[in-house]
Amino acid sequence: MREKKNLFTDKESIKTIDRFRVIYFGIAVFFFFLTEIGRNIYRPFIYSNQIDDFGIADSIGNSGGVIVQIFFTLAVLNSPGKKAFHVIWFIVIGYILYEIAQPYLPRGVFDWKDIYGTLIGGFISLLLLILIRKIVLNKVLHKF
């Protein structure tokens, strides 16, 4: 019987608890708290003092939220190799499509800053993923 291919993970990876999975979960938790601090402390401070922060306060939920979503999904699926990049692109595109659909949803408001925030969060996630893979794989290779 032919094995079904999965775009985001494989049978072996999803059953394995390794360094990548632990690191992904740690990053998701870290960015969750960082995003909440940004939304509950930074944003009110910026608004109340009328500081122009180039829209960072406006889009902090999207930029931080997309990073949390990406690394939490990577921790759950433990996506190997290129499949981790598929997760990033899928989530970023999903967030952008959701933002585009906002005007058609109840109380939805379209905001370009949210799209920019999503793209920036996706880019940060991509850089973090590449950095993590290089560091972890180099440490594993240098052990032997």
C-alpha positions in Angstrom: 0.0 0.0 0.0 1.3 3.4 -0.9 2.1 5.9 1.9 0.2 9.2 1.9 2.4 12.2 1.6 1.8 15.1 4.1 2.7 18.7 3.3 3.6 19.6 6.8 5.1 16.6 8.6 5.8 12.9 8.4 4.9 9.8 10.5 8.3 9.6 12.2 8.7 13.3 13.0 5.3 13.7 14.6 6.1 10.9 17.1 9.5 12.2 18.0 10.4 14.6 20.8 13.7 16.2 19.9 15.6 19.4 20.4 13.7 21.2 17.6 10.3 20.5 19.1 11.4 21.8 22.5 13.0 24.9 21.0 9.9 25.6 18.8 7.7 25.4 21.9 10.0 27.6 23.9 9.9 30.2 21.1 6.1 30.1 20.9 5.8 30.7 24.6 8.4 33.5 24.6 6.7 35.3 21.8 3.3 34.8 23.3 4.3 36.7 26.4 6.2 39.3 24.4 3.1 39.9 22.2 0.9 40.2 25.2 3.3 42.7 26.8 3.2 44.6 23.6 -0.5 44.6 23.4 -1.2 45.4 27.0 1.7 47.7 28.0 3.5 49.0 24.9 0.4 49.8 22.8 -1.5 51.8 25.5 1.7 53.7 26.3 2.2 54.6 22.6 -1.4 55.6 22.2 -1.7 57.6 25.4 1.5 59.6 24.6 0.6 60.0 20.9 4.0 58.6 19.8 4.5 57.8 16.2 6.1 54.3 16.2 5.5 53.7 12.5 2.5 51.4 13.2 4.3 48.9 15.4 1.7 49.3 18.2 -1.1 48.8 15.7 0.3 45.6 14.2 1.9 44.0 17.2 -0.9 41.5 17.5 -0.3 40.2 14.0 3.4 40.3 13.9 3.8 38.6 17.3 0.7 36.4 16.8 2.0 34.9 13.5 5.3 34.0 15.2 3.5 32.3 18.0 1.2 30.4 15.6 4.1 29.3 13.4 6.3 28.0 16.2 3.4 26.4 18.1 2.4 24.6 14.9 6.0 23.6 14.3 6.2 22.3 17.9 3.0 20.2 17.5 3.8 18.8 14.1 7.6 18.7 14.5 7.9 19.4 10.8 11.2 18.2 9.3 13.3 20.0 6.7 11.5 21.8 4.0 8.1 20.9 5.5 8.8 23.5 8.2 9.0 26.2 5.5 5.6 25.0 4.2 4.1 25.6 7.7 5.5 29.2 7.7 4.1 30.0 4.2 0.8 28.4 4.9 0.2 30.4 8.1 1.4 33.7 6.7 -0.8 33.3 3.6 -3.7 32.3 5.9 -3.3 35.4 8.0 -3.2 37.6 4.9 -6.3 36.0 3.4 -8.1 36.4 6.7 -7.1 40.1 6.8 -8.4 40.6 3.2 -11.7 38.9 4.2 -12.1 41.2 7.2 -14.5 43.8 5.4 -16.9 40.9 4.7 -17.0 39.6 8.3 -19.0 41.0 11.1 -17.2 44.0 12.7 -14.2 43.3 10.5 -11.8 46.1 9.5 -9.2 45.7 6.8 -5.8 47.3 7.8 -2.7 47.3 5.7 -0.6 47.5 8.9 -1.8 44.1 9.8 -0.6 42.7 6.5 2.8 44.3 7.0 2.9 43.0 10.5 2.1 39.5 9.3 4.8 39.7 6.6 7.3 40.9 9.2 6.4 38.2 11.7 6.7 35.6 8.9 10.1 36.9 7.9 11.3 36.9 11.6 10.0 33.3 11.9 11.9 32.3 8.7 15.1 33.8 10.1 14.6 32.2 13.4 14.0 28.8 11.8 17.1 29.0 9.7 19.2 30.1 12.7 17.8 27.3 14.9 18.5 24.7 12.3 22.1 25.9 11.8 22.8 26.0 15.5 21.2 22.7 16.4 22.6 20.8 13.4 26.1 22.2 14.0 26.0 21.2 17.6 24.9 17.7 16.7 27.5 17.3 14.0 30.3 18.6 16.3 29.4 16.1 19.1 30.7 13.2 17.1 
